[in-house]
């Protein structure tokens, strides 16, 4: 039976919905926690973004960061399909969240709903009991989080509100119960229904039919609808006064209860009259949990009105960038099109459709810019925008004026941010570079037929540590023809690559006016890179280029990376897509019995660890959950304070761990019958140990010898 039919404009509507969510969160964030009266007295009418931190990148926000973790449950359990369980969703919590850091409000057990649920899950309490009223009480279980993270289920289940509501209820039940779960059902249903229906009142009625009639959530929805029916032409402020008097914060206990904010969402939709800008403005002016409420109505209205209904003034400042905060550093720097691609791929897979892979950066979505920037040196960049002038698939068009001899145009996107560049970092985002030395970059570019023949193109990366650009040899461009640029980045130890892009250089007379088109940019391959910890710096809760799961990770005066702490203390870097490689490091065990390297890290729950174990052993582990029982070990009499060279190799299902210290040598080999075939690299020090690391290097495997 076909449960979902994918609409022909699915991709663009998903992009519009997630774009609407991101717009709403950014628009509402500066006023979070303000009341309607606070806003009226201190700000007045709000019809655009409030600029809290000029020149900074918009900070990570839980409303958008946490959905990008929840959605991975579908990716990690493809066989579950629409029957994805609360426990499978809970596993995504434990796998991708840092231990009480990043992404969520860690406000304390019994205070923050999500913090409470996380600690329940980490202690072995299964979902959905982890979020139940029976376990946590109604005050905690009925806070707002049940609805603010639920838009995504409507995006992956278009046109089937009941099914989207069921998925959202399972996801919400990990941390919520009662009205908290009903809010998830309601929001997901509206987003799903918006693929087929644009009228806000009809959408509200659809969601209302999917929650119990006698619930408090249904009562506030009906109350707002009844008020609107009696006063449809009145200013929405009269409805807000009604909400304050009858459903205000004073009537509901806890930090941020769901019911008052549900009333704001319904009021904004009803009085917004199907206009995207008016709807998000009403939701923001109403106050209370503004980023959550405006994000929810932004997602609903984004799907309902599509890209044509979202004014460019809301889109331009975002430049398609989304910052998140998980233990997978390469997933903390995302573009909105990349999020939409993921949602669409999963939605299609759920519906039984095949999914075509797209380049990392493309410009198929109307108006998309994918966080690219353009700069002119010896010439002017006058506009950068998405275009279909030379390709129906879309390009990023850079319009140029007066590019003189030896002048350059650089078109690039960021591959790394420093936390100090963010407008705020309450959620503790840390980053791993998206690209590393040794990988191969590819780009598709086009010059119009009337461009001069004196233009050359190079691919380049920028090292943020040294402030230096590294680029390929220039390649002559043929006007009127598409060309593919390819470059393998050379081995560059001790760098931090924060940009990748294309540079166009003019070797002849002035290029008076013209344009460059970029259709796609991507890279692949195994890195060839060594870390120089003397060049790294403390950033966020770890160090530059690394994230952490748990523990105290720091640089000390000897240019070594140190880790210590209780439990399984781990730090990660690299891309979860890396496959076969060799990881090496000089390991100095200082205290305790567990000093490891990690390979094929797919999060906190899944990786291989290998290193120095108890009672003078070399041990190899397959992490699956919190299990730290070795799958194979051998005698290796290491000593505290004595450095050991560890070499950990992954090739298909085969793993090899080698150790050397003085005259001591040991090797372990193991073939995993159910292997992890890709993942990041990491370092780990477990159960109260203290370990120092230096000489950390990742490299490709040597090709097999001929003959």
C-alpha positions, 0 to 999 in steps of 0.5 A: 500500500502506498502511504505517501505520494511524492508531489512533483514540486516536492524538493522545492516545497521542502526547501521552502519549508525548511527555509521558512523554519530557519527564517522564523528561528532567526527572526524570533531568536533575539526576543526569546522569552520576552512578553508581548508587553515587553516587545511593545514597550521596548521594540515596537513594531517588528517587520524585519530581522533585529541585528544583534551582532553585526558582522557575525554568523548567526548562532546555532539554535536548538530549534534547527540544530536538534531536528538535524539530529532527529532526522538521522534516526531515519538514515540510521534505520532505513529498514524501519521506514514509517515504523521507526520506533521511539527507542531508535529515535532515542539512539540518535540522541545518545549517538549524536549529542555530546554528553550534556553539551551542545544542541539542547538547553541543559537546564538541569534534571527536572527543569529542562525536559530534554536534559531530563530525558537525556539523563534518563536515556543515558542511565538505561531508561528506555524510550518512551518511558524516558519522557513519560509523565509517569517517570518525570511528572506532567510539569516537565513532560508538557513543556514546549519541546514536543512541538518545536522539533516536529516540523521535519516529520511533515517534510518527510511525509508529504500529504499524509498528516496522520502518518506525519503526526504518528512519527512526530508523536513517537519522536516527541515521546522520547522526551515528552508526554501528554500535551507535549506529544500532542503538540508534536502531532499537531505541528507535523500534521500541519506541515504535511497537509501544507503540501496539498492545502494552503489555507491556514484555517483548513490546515489548523482544522486538519491538525485539530482532528488528529488530537484528542478533543478533550485535551488541553491542547485541543481546548486552546486551539478551539478557543483561538479559532472561536475568537477568530471566527467571532472577530475575524477582522479585528487586530490580532492584538485583541486575540493576544489579550484573550490568550494572555488572560485565559492561557497565559504563562501564569496558568501553566507551571514549568519553564516554557509550557506548550499550551500558551505557545500553541495558542500563539502559533494558531493565532498567527496562522489564523490572523496571518491570512496566508501571507508568510511575512504577516504570519511570522511577524504576528508570531514574533510580536506576540512574544513568549517562546518567539524563536520556537513559535516563529520557526513553527509557523515559518515551516508551515507557511513556507511549505504552503506558499512555496518560494514565491511567497517568501520575500527575498529580504528574509532569504538574503541575510541567511545566504543558505547557511545553517549552524548546528551543534553535534559531536559530528563536526562536519554536520555543524556547518550545513547549507539549507539546500543540503538539509533539504536534500537530506529531507527529500532523499529520506522522504523519497526512500520512505515512499519507496522511490530511488534517490539520485545523489547530488553534489555537495554544492549545487544550485537547483533550488530557486534563489539558492546561494549555498553560503557562497561569497564572491570577491574581486581583486582588480575588478568588481563583483556586482552581483551573485545570484542563482540563475538558469540562464545557461543551465536548467539545473541552475548555477551560481552566477557571478557578474563581473565589471572591469576585471583588469589584467592580473585581476582575480575573482574568487568564488568560495564557500566556508568549510570551517568557522571559529566559534568566535565568528558566531553571533553567540554560542550558548549551544557550544558549536565546535567544528571540523573542517569539511575538507582536508589535504589529500582530497580531490576537489571538482567544480563545473564552471562556464564562461559565456561565449562573449567572454575573453579567451584570456581567463584562467581558472584554479581551484583553491583552499585557504589555510586559516591557521597561516592565513595562506591560500593554496591553489592549483595550476591555472587552467585556460577557460574556453568561452561558451563551453562547460569545463570541469576543474579537478585538483588533488590538494597536496599534503599540507600538515598543520593547516586548518582549511576554512575555504574552498572555491574557484579563482578566475584570473585575467591574463589579458585586456580588461574584461569590461562586463561579464559573468562566471557560472558555477554549477557544482562543487564537490570533493572526495577521497581519503585525507593525507594530513598530520595535525600539529597541536602547536598550531591549534587553539582552545575553541568552545569545549574542545580545541580547533578542528575537534569536537568532543563527546565527554571529558576534559580535552585541552592543549598543554605546554608541550604541544600535546593534546590531553584528555582525561575524565570519567566514563568514555571520554572521546574527541573526534575530527574528520568526516563521517563519510571517510572509508578506508584509511590509516590513523597513527599517533604517538600515545603517552599513557599518563594515568589509568588503563585505557588509551585508544585511537578511534576509527570509523566513528559514526557517533558516540555509540558506533566506532572501533577503538583500539589501544592500550588496555588493562594489565599490559594489553593491546585491545581492539573494541567494536563500540555498539552502545556503551559496551567496552568489552574488547573483541580481541586483545594480546599481551603488550607490556606498556608503562605509564609515561612511556610513549607508544606508537599506535597504528590503526588501519581499516580496509573494508571489514578488516581491521589492523592495530599495531603498537610499538614502544622501544623493543616491544611490538604487537599486532592485532587483526580482526574482521568484523562480520557486520562492519562499520564501513565509514566514519570519522577519526577520534581519540579516547581515554576511558574510565578515569584515565589521562592520555596525551597525544601527538603526531596524529596523522590520517593517510590513505592506504598504500596501493597494492604492489604490482606483481 
